[in-house]
Amino acid sequence: MAVAIRLPDMGTNVEECKLLTWRVQEGQPVKRGEVLADIETDKAVAELESTAEGVLLRHTVKAGDAARTGDVLAYVGQPGEPVPDQLAVASAMKVAAPETAKPPTQATSSAPVKISPLVRNLAAKLGVDLASVRGTGVGGMITREDVLSASRTPPVAPIEVAGATAEPLPRGQTAVARAVSKSWKEIPHLYVSVSIDMTAAQRVRAAAKTPDRRPGFDAIFLKAIARAIEAVPLVAAKLEGDRVVRRREIHIALAVGFENELLLPVLRDVNQKDLLALQAEISDVTSKVRAGTLKPEQMTGGCLALSNLGMYPVDTFEGIIFPEHSAILTVGTTQEAPVGVDGRVEVRPLVKATLGADHRLINGRTAAEFLSKLKEIIESGDFA
């Protein structure tokens, strides 16, 4: 019996995906675990693997079309094996008269799209539909120039509106807009801020033997957040209806911006890693964001997010909680300021951190306890 290849769950808040390209065409042999197609979510490109072995009997979703979790994308079985009857029924509804289906091996004569992984990632980053790109390379290979040329041609022409132009949001920014709107509509935000003396943190960074092995402030705050969660675990919980879901692991999302894109790659088991390991992982996911190679599973499972704008002259700002989380910590730039220390005034490097919390679950006292613990950890310089 033919096996249905369905679109798997691509992660929390991923409502719809786009089938970019089929790598295996109808009539071609398939092995279990072989990549059949490239699937584009709002934030990344993933590979669809076959759950069966045999021959790809039929595509039920064309390249460029959208699909939802659980939708049947294709059927795999033995040569000549019929596909389930509902496909024939669905096809009959689309035509005035029934047509005789061709054998699977004759369904299409098109060859797989010829493209290198690097160019494929570039197309995903630029939002280019590879099914609509004509390759100009040797043997029809899609080149980097083909993708760049396609990206310069907007899919929908801008519309003149009262002396301005209107154009659709890019796919990635559409996802951000949807998540932000959902969060602001459903989650009552509570904001609490604290000033943190970064003297000890700067000392830890300066103690690094070489600049390339120096932990950044993101790594320092991630480690401090994880330790503060261990002391105040409710901050990492999640409200689902009337139930409080408490997480066993401490996975923290890090806001990474690239051009006008914003992604939240998740660093896992932060409490179990030292600063250098965290810094290496931050560098890795940041590179993947820029290259467009971040996988959907790398953006799920976080309990809260860290957003750091300290590289800009931003004193403080308030973040919007990602729908999967119950809190977000935002960090501004470090500034020298006078501080009273043991009856005398000293100039210290201070940073303002603001916790945005889901007020349905986290009250002001809990937020204050978390920030107090965070401040204590960073100012002590104890990141073990």
C-alpha positions in Angstrom: 0.0 0.0 0.0 1.3 3.5 -0.9 2.7 5.4 2.0 1.6 9.1 2.5 4.5 11.5 3.0 3.0 14.2 5.2 4.3 17.6 6.3 5.7 17.2 9.8 5.4 19.6 12.6 7.9 22.4 11.7 7.8 24.0 15.2 5.7 26.2 17.4 3.7 29.0 15.7 4.6 27.7 12.2 1.1 27.7 10.7 2.0 27.3 7.0 5.0 26.3 5.0 6.0 26.6 1.4 7.3 23.7 -0.7 10.3 25.3 -2.4 11.5 22.5 -4.7 11.1 18.8 -5.2 14.5 17.0 -5.3 12.9 13.6 -6.2 10.5 13.5 -9.1 7.6 11.2 -9.8 8.7 7.7 -10.9 12.2 8.0 -9.3 13.4 5.5 -6.6 13.4 6.6 -3.0 15.2 5.3 0.1 14.0 5.8 3.6 15.5 8.9 5.1 16.3 10.4 1.6 15.6 14.1 1.2 12.6 14.5 -1.0 12.1 18.3 -1.0 13.0 21.6 0.5 10.4 23.2 2.8 10.4 26.9 3.6 9.0 28.0 7.0 8.7 31.6 8.0 12.3 31.7 9.2 14.3 28.9 7.7 14.6 26.2 5.0 14.2 22.5 6.1 14.6 19.2 4.3 11.6 16.8 3.9 12.8 13.2 4.4 11.0 10.1 3.1 9.5 7.9 5.7 9.2 5.0 3.2 11.1 3.2 0.5 10.2 2.4 -3.0 9.2 4.8 -5.8 7.8 8.3 -5.6 4.4 7.7 -7.0 2.9 11.1 -7.0 3.4 14.7 -5.8 0.2 16.1 -4.3 1.7 19.6 -3.7 3.4 21.4 -6.4 6.7 23.4 -6.0 5.8 26.9 -4.9 2.5 25.9 -3.2 1.8 26.2 0.5 1.0 23.4 2.9 0.0 22.9 6.6 1.2 20.5 9.2 -0.2 17.0 8.4 -1.0 17.7 4.8 0.0 14.9 2.4 2.8 16.1 0.1 3.5 12.9 -1.8 3.0 9.1 -2.0 5.8 6.5 -2.0 5.2 2.8 -2.8 6.0 0.1 -5.3 6.1 0.8 -9.1 2.6 0.9 -10.6 0.9 0.8 -7.2 -2.3 2.9 -7.0 -2.5 5.9 -4.7 -5.4 6.3 -2.2 -8.8 6.9 -3.7 -9.2 10.4 -2.2 -6.6 11.7 -4.7 -8.7 10.6 -7.6 -11.8 12.2 -6.0 -9.9 15.4 -5.4 -8.7 15.4 -9.0 -12.2 14.8 -10.3 -13.5 17.8 -8.5 -11.1 20.0 -10.3 -12.0 19.0 -13.8 -15.3 18.8 -15.7 -14.7 15.2 -16.7 -12.6 12.5 -15.2 -9.2 11.8 -16.9 -7.3 8.6 -17.0 -4.3 8.9 -14.7 -0.9 8.2 -16.2 1.4 5.7 -14.7 3.7 7.2 -12.0 6.7 6.8 -14.2 5.2 8.9 -16.9 3.8 11.6 -14.6 6.6 14.0 -15.4 9.7 14.2 -17.4 11.2 17.1 -15.5 14.6 16.6 -13.9 15.5 17.7 -10.3 16.4 21.3 -9.9 20.2 21.7 -10.4 21.6 24.0 -7.7 24.4 24.0 -5.2 23.6 24.1 -1.4 25.2 27.5 -1.2 23.0 29.0 -3.9 20.0 27.2 -2.5 20.6 28.9 0.9 21.0 32.2 -0.8 17.6 31.8 -2.5 16.0 30.9 0.8 17.5 34.0 2.4 16.3 36.3 -0.4 12.9 34.7 -0.6 13.4 33.5 -4.2 11.1 30.8 -5.5 13.5 28.4 -7.2 10.6 26.8 -9.2 10.3 30.1 -11.1 14.0 30.5 -11.8 15.5 29.5 -15.1 19.0 28.2 -14.7 21.6 29.7 -17.1 24.5 27.6 -15.9 25.9 24.4 -17.5 23.2 21.8 -18.0 20.5 24.2 -16.7 22.3 24.8 -13.3 20.8 27.7 -11.3 23.7 30.1 -10.6 24.2 32.7 -7.9 23.6 35.4 -10.6 20.2 33.8 -11.5 19.0 33.9 -7.9 20.2 37.5 -7.4 18.5 38.5 -10.7 15.3 36.9 -9.5 15.5 38.6 -6.1 15.6 42.0 -7.8 12.3 41.4 -9.5 9.5 41.8 -6.9 6.8 39.2 -7.1 4.2 41.9 -6.8 4.7 45.3 -8.3 4.6 48.2 -5.8 1.4 50.2 -5.8 1.4 54.0 -5.9 -0.5 55.3 -2.8 -0.8 59.1 -2.5 2.8 59.8 -3.6 4.3 56.7 -1.9 4.6 53.1 -2.8 3.0 50.1 -1.1 4.4 46.6 -1.4 3.9 43.3 0.5 6.0 42.5 3.5 8.8 40.0 3.0 7.9 36.5 4.2 10.2 36.7 7.2 8.9 40.0 8.4 5.3 38.8 7.9 6.0 36.1 10.4 7.4 38.6 12.9 4.4 40.8 12.4 2.1 37.9 13.1 3.9 36.8 16.2 4.1 40.3 17.6 0.4 41.0 17.0 -0.5 37.6 18.6 1.7 38.4 21.7 0.5 41.9 22.2 -3.1 40.9 21.8 -3.0 37.8 24.1 -0.3 38.5 26.7 -0.6 41.3 29.3 3.0 42.6 29.6 4.6 43.6 32.9 7.9 45.5 32.8 10.4 45.8 35.6 13.9 47.3 35.2 17.2 47.2 37.2 20.7 48.8 36.9 23.6 46.4 36.9 27.2 47.2 37.7 29.3 45.5 34.9 32.7 45.9 36.6 33.0 42.2 37.4 31.7 41.2 33.9 34.3 43.4 32.2 37.0 41.9 34.4 35.9 38.4 33.3 36.2 39.4 29.7 39.5 41.0 30.2 40.9 37.9 31.8 40.5 36.0 28.6 43.9 34.8 27.3 43.2 35.8 23.7 40.6 38.2 22.1 39.2 35.4 20.0 38.3 33.4 23.1 36.8 36.3 25.0 33.1 35.8 26.0 30.8 38.5 24.8 28.1 40.2 26.9 25.5 38.0 25.3 27.2 34.9 26.7 27.5 36.5 30.1 23.8 37.5 30.2 22.7 34.1 28.9 24.7 32.3 31.7 23.4 34.7 34.3 19.8 34.3 33.1 20.1 30.5 33.3 21.4 30.7 36.9 18.7 33.2 37.9 16.1 30.8 36.4 17.4 28.0 38.7 16.7 30.3 41.6 13.3 31.6 40.3 12.0 28.8 38.0 8.6 30.3 37.5 10.1 32.8 35.0 10.8 29.9 32.7 7.4 28.4 33.0 4.6 28.7 30.4 0.9 29.3 30.8 -1.3 27.0 28.7 -5.0 27.7 29.5 -5.3 27.3 33.3 -2.2 25.1 33.5 1.3 26.1 34.4 3.8 24.1 32.3 7.2 24.0 34.1 10.2 23.2 32.0 12.9 20.8 33.0 15.6 22.2 30.7 16.8 25.7 30.4 16.8 26.6 26.7 17.1 30.4 26.0 16.4 32.2 22.7 18.8 35.0 21.6 17.4 37.7 19.3 19.7 38.0 16.3 19.0 40.7 13.7 20.2 40.7 10.1 19.3 43.5 7.8 15.5 43.8 8.4 15.2 40.2 9.6 14.8 39.2 13.3 15.3 35.5 14.3 15.3 33.8 17.7 17.8 30.9 17.6 17.6 28.8 20.8 20.7 27.8 22.8 20.0 24.6 24.7 21.0 23.6 28.2 22.6 27.0 28.9 23.0 26.3 32.6 25.2 23.3 31.8 27.7 25.3 29.6 30.6 27.6 30.4 31.0 31.1 28.9 33.4 30.0 26.2 31.1 27.2 25.0 28.2 29.6 25.0 30.2 32.2 23.0 31.2 29.5 20.4 27.5 28.5 20.0 26.5 32.2 19.7 29.0 32.7 16.9 27.8 29.5 15.2 24.1 30.4 15.2 24.8 34.0 14.2 26.7 32.8 11.2 23.9 30.5 10.3 21.4 33.4 10.5 23.5 35.4 8.1 23.9 32.5 5.7 20.2 31.6 5.9 21.0 28.0 7.0 19.4 28.0 10.4 17.0 25.0 10.8 13.5 25.3 12.2 14.3 23.0 15.1 17.0 25.5 16.2 14.3 28.1 16.9 12.0 26.0 19.1 11.9 25.0 22.7 13.1 28.3 24.3 11.7 29.4 27.7 12.5 33.1 27.3 14.5 35.4 25.1 17.4 37.8 25.5 17.5 40.9 23.3 20.7 43.0 23.5 21.0 46.4 21.9 24.1 47.3 23.8 26.0 47.9 20.6 23.8 51.0 20.0 23.4 54.1 22.1 20.2 52.8 23.6 19.8 53.3 27.3 16.8 50.9 27.8 14.0 49.4 25.8 11.0 47.1 26.3 10.7 43.9 24.4 7.6 42.0 23.3 7.3 38.4 24.6 7.5 35.7 21.9 4.2 33.7 22.0 6.0 30.5 23.0 7.6 32.2 26.1 6.5 34.0 29.2 9.3 36.5 29.5 12.0 38.5 27.6 15.0 40.3 29.0 16.2 43.4 27.1 19.6 45.0 27.7 20.8 48.5 26.7 24.3 49.9 26.3 26.9 50.1 29.1 27.5 53.7 30.4 29.8 55.0 33.1 27.9 56.7 35.9 28.6 57.9 39.4 27.7 55.3 42.1 27.8 55.5 45.9 30.2 52.8 47.2 30.9 52.5 51.0 30.2 56.2 51.6 32.1 57.5 48.6 31.3 58.2 45.0 32.9 56.0 42.2 32.3 55.9 38.5 31.1 52.5 37.5 30.0 50.9 34.1 26.3 50.4 34.5 23.7 48.8 32.2 20.0 48.8 32.4 18.1 45.5 32.0 14.4 45.2 31.7 12.3 42.1 32.2 9.1 41.9 30.2 6.9 39.2 31.8 3.5 37.6 31.2 1.5 39.2 34.0 -1.0 36.4 34.0 1.7 34.1 35.4 4.5 36.4 36.8 3.7 39.2 39.2 5.9 42.1 40.1 7.5 40.4 43.1 8.5 37.4 41.2 10.0 39.6 38.4 11.9 41.6 41.0 13.3 38.5 42.6 14.5 37.2 39.3 16.2 40.6 38.4 17.7 40.8 41.9 19.3 37.3 41.4 20.5 38.3 37.9 22.1 41.5 39.3 23.8 39.5 42.1 25.2 36.9 39.7 26.6 39.5 37.2 28.0 41.8 39.8 29.7 38.9 41.6 31.4 37.8 38.4 30.6 34.1 39.4 29.5 32.5 36.1 30.5 28.9 37.0 
